[in-house]
Amino acid sequence: MSQKVLLNAKEINIILHRLACQLIEDHPGFENTVIIGIQPRGVFLADRIIKLLQEEFNIKNIPYGHLDITFYRDDFRRSDKPLEANRTKIDFIVEDKQVIFIDDVLYTGRSIRAALTAIQSFGRPKEIELLTLIDRRFSRHLPIQPDYNGRQVDAINDEKVKVHWKELHGEDAVYLLPKENNSQVQGKQKKE
């Protein structure tokens, strides 16, 4: 069984515009709202959303940052190799703000739980929402759901959803990979 294309570049573009419009509807003017991309892969989606809001909808000065959750995950000590942390960049106050977390794929919910813990180091937000491109709704380990999502994917646990971004992979696409292809794709990713 080979990989299946779940979303192509055109479909991703349509979804990104829809997500940006949903954010505008719920956060007019983005006053008291901040956007935080979850490292590493949520940052690519967050960058695209920010760019759309600024360039196509003329919404400027949205506080935007990146949050590294590496050492807040409950499984960070289970790896045989040393962990490489990503960079956190939050140069604004989150205290009493509406925070929008952005991540590419919502799978078990453990990354979001880690982000909820990590953001407390920067203050106590008034409210936290979650935007994801892909929601693997039947794979949740924790009771976490997105407020905004691009597409729900019903994948069995052995299958992997892989998001490709033009900036990183040379194309915008979302793939569903069967179990046997997971190691091949991961090996390819490490070379990139």
N, C-alpha and C positions, 0 to 999 in steps of 0.2 A: 504494500500500500504506500502510495507516495503522498507528499504534502498537498494539502488542499488550500486554495486561496479563499480566505474568508472575506477580505476586503481588498480592493485594488486602490490605486492612488486617487482616482476620481471619487470613489465612495468615501474614502477617508476625508477628502476635502469637503464633501457635502456634510459629513458628520461633524467635522470641526466647526463649520459655519453654524450648524444647528446648535452645538454646545455653546458657542460664543453668544448666540442669540438668547439661549436660555439663561445664561449668566447675566446678560444685560437686563432681561425681564425681571429677574429676582434681585438684582443689585444695581438699580439705576444710579448712574454716576459713580458707582463704586466707592462712595463715601463710607468710611469706616470699614472697608473691606480690603483684605490682603490675599494674594495668591502665592501659594508655596508648592513648588514642584518637588516631589519626593525622589531623592537620588537613588539609583543612577538613572533609571529609564523614564521616570515620570517627568524629568526635566525637558526631554524632547517634546513631549505633548504640551507641557506648560509653556515652553517657548513659542510654540505654534499658536496657542490660544492667546497669549499676550500680543503677539505680532498681529493677529487678526483684530483684536480689540483696538489696538493702536492705529493700524493702517487702514482698515476697512470701516471701522465704526468710530474712529476719531476719539477714542477714550484714552486720554493721556494720564501719566503720573499714577498708575496703579502700583502700589507697593508689591514687589515681586521678589521672592527669594527661593533658595534651594535648601532642603533639609536632608541631612544624612542620618540614616536610622541604623547604621551597621551595628553599633554596640548597644542598641536598645532592643534588638530582636531577641526573642526567647530561644532561638536556635544558634546564636552566634558562636557558641563554644563547641558546636558539634562538627566543625570542619577540621580536616587534617592539615590543611594549609593555612598559613597566616592570613588574616583578613586585611584587606586594603580598604581603608575608609575613604569615602568621598568627601567633598567639601561642603560644609554648611555655609550658606551666605544669607543671613537675615540681618539686615542693617536698618530695621524699623521695629517699632513696638507692636507686639501682638496682644498686649493686655487690653481686654475689653473690645477687641476687634472681631469682625466676622472673617474667619479664616477659611479659605477654600484650598483643600489639599488636592493635588492633581497627580495621578499615577496612571501608567499605561494599561496594566491588567490587574483587576481585582480577582484574586484566586482564593487563598485560604482566609485572608483577612489579617494575617499576622504582621504584614508590613504596615498596614494602617494602624493596628494596635501599637506597634513600635513608634509610629509617627505621633500618635496621640500622647504617648509618654514623653517623647523627645521634645515636643513643642512646649511642654510645661516648663522647660528650662528657660524659655524666653518670655514667659508670662502666662496669664490665664485668659484665653480667648473668650469672648462672649458666646460665640457659636462656631462650630466647625462643620463644614460641608465637604463632600467628597465627589470629585469628578473623575471618571475613568473612561478610557476608550473602549475597553473590553471588560465585561462582567461575566466571569465564569460562575454563574449563580448556584450551581449544584456542587461546588467544590469547597464551600465555606467551612472553616473550623470554628470561626467566631461569629457572633451575631452582628456583622458589619455589612451595610448595604450602601451603594452609591446614591447620592442625590441626583447626579447627572451621569448618564452613561451613553456611550456611542452605540454599543451593540451588546446584546446578551448572547453568550455562546454556551451551548450545552455540550461540553466535552467531558469524556470520561477521564478519570484520574490519570491514566497512563498516557493520555494525549497531552501535547504541549501547545500552547498558543504563543506564537512568536511574532512580535511587532517589529517591522523593519521601518526605519526612518531614513529619508533621503540623505540627511546629514551624516549618518553613521554607516548605512548599508548601500547607499546609492539608489534606493527606491523607497517609495511609500507603499507598504503592503502589510497585511496581517495573514499569517499562515496557521493552519492547524496541522500539527505534525504527529504522526503515529509514534508509538513508543520506540520502535526500532530506528527511526530517523533522529531522535533526540540527541544521541551521542554524536552523530555526524554533524548536525547543525552546531552543537555546542563547540565541537572541535574547530569548525570553520570560524565561529565567532572569536575564539581565542586567538586565531591567527590575524584577525582584522585589527 
